[in-house]
Amino acid sequence: MCDVCVMNAVKDKMLSRRSFFKAGAVATAAAALTGGATTPAMAAGHGGVVDMTHAFDAGFPTWDGAPGISYDKAFDFAKDGFNLYNLTTNEHAGTHIDAPLHFSADGSSVDEIPVSNLICPLCVVDIAARAAEDADTMVTPDDLTAWISANGEIPDGACVAMHSGWAPKAPGADFRNADADGIQHYPGFHVEAAQMLMENTGAVSIAVDTLSLDHGASQDFATHYAWLPSNRYGIECLAGLDQMPATGATLVVGAPKVVGGTGGQARIFAMI
């Protein structure tokens, strides 16, 4: 066989194998999406994805007012052929997780949160109209009762999220909203609402679009101390709740798997 003929034969064989493996990869991906482990939240199917995560840098507001991240460039592309930063971060800055260990002596660290608890039916409790008039308002048991009356029972494994309309204030100073005495003012969950969820539902997480599960002016962090030691987790600084229905979306929480961590930055998105 001539050299050209051999080369063409090899080329045709390679293209044939490439098509075979490409088709196999597509089939495998489809099987993973349709035939893998599912949760009740995934069963209904979804048609779109919404990013629920704020962009995070040293200018993003934090609870204590200090920068939440700093960058030390250890390698530079022009000099070293690649870029690499050493990052110093506050676990509880930006869109992030509060692990049970954050407010308990021996609760689960962030790496110990079961992955099954990180894919959640999302229940959105909308208090935005009230928060526009009163920055210190909170989600109360009455709000949860009204939500249940309108939407049905809160499903097991749910994340119950407060939509206060606060997210668009970031990254400006109004997101922290501290007064002249340094007291912050923004909405959160009332401890009695957290207790109602703990006692009457199978919710595994609560989330807020503000800096804290407790309202900003809290001095006792009662909601943190009630919710997290029950081995449930929290999410703070969630974005995008204005794009979410009251029920029917699925929240996917990309929690960091840092051994012993009390929380950490998370990439979070919702499927609707």
Phi, psi and omega in degrees: 000139181290159181302317180298319180296318178298314181299317180294321180296316178297317179300314180298321180293319179296317179296321179296317179294322179298317179296321180298312182291326177296316178296321179295321180295319178297316180297320179296317179298318179297320179295322179296324182283329187250337187247001181276188178297138180235164173237164177304328181294328184277342191297328185285340183082157184218155184244355182203165181231136179236128177287126182251020189245130172287143168296139190238126173211186185294344180269355182288135183301143177234164183298318183266359177087351179275151177304138184273351182207145172225152186242131172236109184281107183275330179222142182238139185301317183297326182266318191250349181089359175201161179253141176204130177250143161267123183254138171247118185231151167275125181305331189248054178225150184069192175291117190209169179261141163257109175282158178307326181296340182301323181231041175205161183283328188218026178287173180296138171279171188298328179288344182265357176294124182300137181299332178294340178270000182259000171241108196233136163301130185262125177246116186255117178261113188266111175240023187298320181297319180290321181294332178294335179263334185217103183295340183265010180292162182221156170289127184243168174304326178298322177296318179293320178298318178295320179298315181296319178299324182275331191237352183097180184296149175288123186288156174300144179078009186285155163253121179261115189248137174272119171259103181255357184078015186277334188305319182296347178288339179282145006263023183284172182295336180294340178294320177280322172053052179274140178272187184296337179266005180084003179280130180272151182225108174197161184287164176198192178269131170290145182301327180291330175291317177299317180295322178298317178295320180294321187274335191237358182223170175258023178300140180252349184209150165239151184222150179226155176263019180239187184280350187208145173299323172278154175296156191302327184277000182301139176249351184242353179051042186300323181291317174304312184289337176276313190282309189292319178295349176280007180070028168257166182239168179235161175231132179238153180064040178284140177252169168078005182293339177292346179262002185260141170288165179298327180211159175109343178271160177241126179266131177246119189252108180276072184289141175291151180249063181264117183301125178079004183288144177271358180167202177157161179300143183222141169269117186238136176219162180238140173257128183234000000 
